[in-house]
Amino acid sequence: TPKGSCLESVKIAIDTGYRHIDGAFVYYNEHEVGQAIREKIAEGKIKREDIFYCGKLWNTCHPPELVRPTLEKTLKILQLDYVDLYIIELPMAFKPGDAIYPKDENGKFIYHDTDLCATWEAMEACKDAGLAKSIGVSNFNRRQLEMILNKPGLKYKPVSNQVECHPYFTQPKLLEFCRQHDIVIVGYSPLGTSRDETWVNVSSPPLLKDPVLNAIGKKYNKTAAQVALRFSIQRGVVVIPKSFNPQRIRENFQIFDFSLTEKEMKEIEALNKNVRYVELLM
């Protein structure tokens, strides 16, 4: 993001009422997020405990001995004492080292054999040390979740699993499995995504042009985006919409003054196409 735009967006979001901030070392903007939080605390607008900050363990940092130093680096960048949630960003690992996306001479990713259970134990130690209040995962399927849940000597189970989730990709089976195990689904790309073909499947139809979402929106005097977000939260899915546009940041927050009927929820559920915008081809 251009310098300063993340700082301003986070301040606007906090003023609007947002308290959950989803970040990651690999977004290269945690210094601005931390600054925005600290400025708002200094203004007396919020206290640290009002903010729920999620940080992520990147793919090159899965070896257990790297987990705590990586989190400590994130805390140093944020200039905060702890994160509220720390999650394993992906269930596969890249070769450890300075390169964020390590590639060989043919431009292919260099992977690394990883033991997710050992990584998880290092995450548990971060919670015990008070560096993270809660720990979770991201982009894990049922089999990978079960590997952690069935781990001998498990101390803390993942509190959340952050995955792509929206009306075109409703994740019914994973949602049900996570519900049974008290794991909260956090839905990223809840409005579909940007149309950036470097990481997005742009052949899929844009979610916010969907006629059903727009027709329901018309009834409530809401946008298709507001309907899509409301749909997710009524299903018990946490949403983390991304925006740098002040008007949209405010708009995305205005979803608590209406409710979708059971019939409308079913109509939106029927839109599921099992379409992933973020295909994670790596």
C-alpha positions as CSV (number, residue, x, y, z in Angstrom):
1,T,0.0,0.0,0.0
2,P,1.2,3.5,-0.7
3,K,3.0,5.0,2.4
4,G,0.5,6.4,4.9
5,S,-2.7,5.0,3.4
6,C,-2.8,2.1,5.8
7,L,-2.2,4.4,8.7
8,E,-5.1,6.7,7.7
9,S,-7.4,3.8,6.9
10,V,-6.9,2.1,10.3
11,K,-7.5,5.4,12.1
12,I,-10.8,6.0,10.1
13,A,-11.8,2.4,10.9
14,I,-11.2,2.8,14.6
15,D,-13.2,6.1,14.6
16,T,-16.0,4.3,12.7
17,G,-16.2,1.6,15.4
18,Y,-14.1,-1.3,14.1
19,R,-12.1,-3.1,16.8
20,H,-10.9,-6.3,15.0
21,I,-7.8,-5.6,12.9
22,D,-6.5,-8.4,10.7
23,G,-2.8,-8.0,10.0
24,A,0.2,-10.0,8.9
25,F,4.0,-9.6,8.7
26,V,3.8,-10.3,5.0
27,Y,1.5,-7.3,4.3
28,Y,4.5,-5.1,5.1
29,N,2.3,-2.5,6.8
30,E,2.2,-3.6,10.4
31,H,4.3,-0.5,11.4
32,E,1.5,1.7,10.2
33,V,-1.2,-0.4,11.9
34,G,0.7,-0.2,15.2
35,Q,1.1,3.5,14.8
36,A,-2.6,4.0,14.1
37,I,-3.5,2.0,17.2
38,R,-1.0,3.8,19.4
39,E,-2.2,7.3,18.2
40,K,-5.8,6.4,18.9
41,I,-4.9,5.2,22.4
42,A,-3.0,8.4,23.0
43,E,-6.0,10.4,21.9
44,G,-8.1,8.6,24.5
45,K,-10.4,7.2,21.8
46,I,-9.6,3.5,22.7
47,K,-7.7,1.4,25.2
48,R,-5.3,-1.3,24.1
49,E,-7.8,-4.0,25.4
50,D,-10.5,-2.6,23.1
51,I,-8.5,-3.7,20.0
52,F,-8.4,-7.3,18.8
53,Y,-5.3,-7.6,16.7
54,C,-4.6,-10.7,14.7
55,G,-1.0,-11.4,13.5
56,K,0.2,-14.3,11.3
57,L,3.1,-16.7,11.2
58,W,4.5,-16.7,7.6
59,N,5.4,-19.9,5.6
60,T,9.1,-19.5,6.0
61,C,8.9,-19.5,9.8
62,H,7.3,-22.9,10.6
63,P,10.3,-24.6,12.3
64,P,9.5,-24.5,16.0
65,E,12.6,-22.5,17.0
66,L,11.5,-19.7,14.6
67,V,8.0,-19.2,15.9
68,R,8.6,-17.1,19.0
69,P,11.3,-14.9,17.4
70,T,8.9,-14.3,14.5
71,L,6.1,-13.2,16.8
72,E,8.5,-11.0,18.8
73,K,9.6,-9.3,15.5
74,T,5.9,-8.6,14.7
75,L,5.4,-7.1,18.2
76,K,8.5,-5.0,17.8
77,I,7.2,-3.7,14.4
78,L,3.7,-3.0,15.9
79,Q,5.3,-1.6,19.2
80,L,2.7,-3.6,21.1
81,D,3.2,-6.0,24.0
82,Y,1.0,-8.8,22.7
83,V,-1.3,-9.8,19.9
84,D,-4.9,-10.9,20.6
85,L,-4.7,-13.7,18.1
86,Y,-1.7,-15.3,16.4
87,I,-2.4,-17.7,13.5
88,I,-0.4,-20.1,11.2
89,E,-1.1,-18.4,7.9
90,L,-0.9,-21.5,5.7
91,P,-0.6,-25.2,6.5
92,M,2.4,-25.6,4.1
93,A,5.9,-24.2,4.6
94,F,8.5,-22.5,2.5
95,K,12.3,-22.9,2.9
96,P,13.3,-20.8,6.0
97,G,15.6,-17.8,5.3
98,D,15.5,-14.1,4.3
99,A,13.5,-14.6,1.1
100,I,9.7,-14.3,1.8
101,Y,8.9,-16.2,-1.4
102,P,12.0,-18.5,-1.9
103,K,12.3,-19.7,-5.5
104,D,14.7,-21.9,-7.4
105,E,16.5,-21.0,-10.6
106,N,13.3,-22.1,-12.6
107,G,11.1,-19.7,-10.6
108,K,9.5,-22.6,-8.7
109,F,8.7,-22.2,-4.9
110,I,11.1,-24.0,-2.6
111,Y,9.1,-25.8,0.0
112,H,10.1,-27.1,3.3
113,D,9.1,-30.3,5.2
114,T,7.1,-29.2,8.2
115,D,5.6,-30.8,11.2
116,L,2.4,-28.8,11.9
117,C,2.1,-30.4,15.3
118,A,5.6,-29.2,16.3
119,T,4.8,-25.7,14.9
120,W,1.6,-25.7,17.0
121,E,3.5,-26.6,20.2
122,A,5.7,-23.5,19.6
123,M,2.5,-21.5,19.1
124,E,1.2,-22.8,22.4
125,A,4.4,-21.7,24.1
126,C,3.8,-18.1,22.7
127,K,0.4,-18.1,24.4
128,D,1.9,-19.4,27.7
129,A,4.5,-16.6,27.5
130,G,1.7,-14.0,27.2
131,L,2.8,-12.8,23.7
132,A,-0.5,-14.0,22.1
133,K,-3.8,-14.1,24.0
134,S,-5.2,-16.7,21.6
135,I,-3.8,-18.9,18.8
136,G,-5.4,-20.2,15.7
137,V,-4.9,-21.3,12.1
138,S,-5.7,-20.1,8.5
139,N,-6.4,-22.0,5.3
140,F,-6.6,-25.3,7.1
141,N,-8.9,-28.0,5.8
142,R,-10.6,-30.6,8.0
143,R,-7.8,-33.1,7.8
144,Q,-5.2,-30.5,8.9
145,L,-7.4,-29.3,11.7
146,E,-7.9,-32.9,12.9
147,M,-4.1,-33.4,13.0
148,I,-3.9,-30.6,15.6
149,L,-7.0,-31.5,17.5
150,N,-5.9,-35.2,17.8
151,K,-2.3,-34.3,18.7
152,P,-1.2,-36.1,21.9
153,G,-0.7,-33.6,24.7
154,L,-2.6,-30.9,23.0
155,K,-2.6,-27.9,25.4
156,Y,-4.8,-25.4,23.5
157,K,-6.9,-26.0,20.4
158,P,-7.1,-23.5,17.6
159,V,-9.8,-20.9,18.5
160,S,-10.3,-19.9,14.8
161,N,-9.6,-20.9,11.2
162,Q,-9.4,-18.1,8.7
163,V,-10.5,-19.1,5.3
164,E,-12.1,-17.6,2.2
165,C,-15.8,-17.4,2.8
166,H,-18.6,-15.5,0.9
167,P,-21.9,-16.2,-0.8
168,Y,-20.1,-17.9,-3.8
169,F,-18.0,-20.0,-1.5
170,T,-20.0,-20.8,1.6
171,Q,-17.8,-23.6,3.1
172,P,-20.8,-25.5,4.6
173,K,-18.9,-28.7,5.5
174,L,-15.9,-26.9,7.0
175,L,-18.3,-24.5,8.9
176,E,-20.2,-27.4,10.4
177,F,-17.0,-29.2,11.4
178,C,-15.6,-26.1,13.0
179,R,-18.9,-25.4,14.9
180,Q,-18.7,-28.9,16.4
181,H,-15.2,-28.2,17.7
182,D,-15.9,-24.6,18.9
183,I,-13.6,-23.2,16.2
184,V,-14.7,-19.8,14.9
185,I,-14.5,-19.4,11.1
186,V,-13.1,-16.0,10.1
187,G,-14.0,-15.3,6.5
188,Y,-11.5,-13.4,4.4
189,S,-12.6,-11.9,1.0
190,P,-16.2,-11.7,2.3
191,L,-17.0,-9.4,-0.6
192,G,-15.2,-11.5,-3.2
193,T,-11.8,-9.8,-4.0
194,S,-10.1,-7.2,-6.0
195,R,-9.6,-8.3,-9.6
196,D,-5.9,-8.5,-9.4
197,E,-4.9,-11.4,-11.7
198,T,-1.5,-11.9,-10.0
199,W,-3.3,-13.8,-7.2
200,V,-7.1,-13.8,-8.1
201,N,-9.1,-16.1,-10.3
202,V,-10.6,-13.3,-12.5
203,S,-12.5,-15.7,-14.7
204,S,-15.1,-16.0,-11.8
205,P,-18.0,-13.5,-11.9
206,P,-17.7,-10.5,-9.5
207,L,-19.7,-11.3,-6.4
208,L,-21.0,-7.8,-5.9
209,K,-22.7,-7.7,-9.3
210,D,-24.9,-10.6,-8.3
211,P,-28.6,-9.9,-9.0
212,V,-29.9,-11.7,-5.9
213,L,-27.6,-9.7,-3.5
214,N,-28.6,-6.5,-5.3
215,A,-32.3,-7.2,-5.2
216,I,-32.2,-8.0,-1.5
217,G,-30.1,-4.8,-1.0
218,K,-32.7,-2.7,-2.7
219,K,-35.4,-4.0,-0.3
220,Y,-33.4,-2.8,2.7
221,N,-31.8,0.2,1.1
222,K,-28.4,-1.5,1.4
223,T,-25.6,-2.3,-1.0
224,A,-24.8,-5.8,-2.3
225,A,-21.7,-5.6,-0.1
226,Q,-23.7,-4.9,3.0
227,V,-26.0,-7.8,2.2
228,A,-23.0,-10.2,1.7
229,L,-21.5,-9.1,5.0
230,R,-24.8,-9.4,6.9
231,F,-25.3,-12.9,5.4
232,S,-21.9,-14.1,6.8
233,I,-22.4,-12.7,10.3
234,Q,-25.9,-14.2,10.5
235,R,-24.2,-17.6,9.8
236,G,-21.8,-17.0,12.7
237,V,-18.9,-16.2,10.3
238,V,-16.6,-13.4,11.4
239,V,-15.9,-11.0,8.5
240,I,-12.8,-9.0,7.7
241,P,-13.6,-6.8,4.7
242,K,-10.6,-4.9,3.4
243,S,-11.0,-1.3,2.2
244,F,-8.9,1.9,1.9
245,N,-11.9,4.0,0.8
246,P,-13.2,6.0,3.8
247,Q,-16.8,5.9,2.5
248,R,-16.7,2.1,2.0
249,I,-15.0,1.5,5.4
250,R,-18.0,3.3,7.0
251,E,-20.5,1.5,4.7
252,N,-19.1,-1.9,5.5
253,F,-19.8,-1.2,9.2
254,Q,-23.4,-0.3,8.7
255,I,-24.8,-3.8,8.8
256,F,-26.2,-3.9,12.3
257,D,-29.5,-2.1,11.6
258,F,-31.2,-4.8,9.5
259,S,-31.6,-8.6,9.4
260,L,-32.1,-11.0,6.6
261,T,-35.1,-13.3,6.8
262,E,-34.7,-17.1,6.8
263,K,-35.9,-17.1,3.2
264,E,-33.3,-14.6,2.1
265,M,-30.6,-16.5,3.9
266,K,-31.6,-19.6,2.0
267,E,-31.7,-17.7,-1.3
268,I,-28.1,-16.4,-0.7
269,E,-26.9,-19.8,0.5
270,A,-28.2,-21.2,-2.9
271,L,-25.7,-18.9,-4.7
272,N,-22.8,-21.1,-3.6
273,K,-20.7,-22.0,-6.7
274,N,-17.8,-23.4,-4.8
275,V,-15.7,-20.7,-6.4
276,R,-12.4,-19.7,-4.8
277,Y,-11.3,-16.3,-5.8
278,V,-8.0,-16.8,-3.9
279,E,-6.8,-20.1,-5.4
280,L,-3.5,-20.2,-3.4
281,L,-1.8,-21.9,-6.4
282,M,1.5,-21.9,-4.4
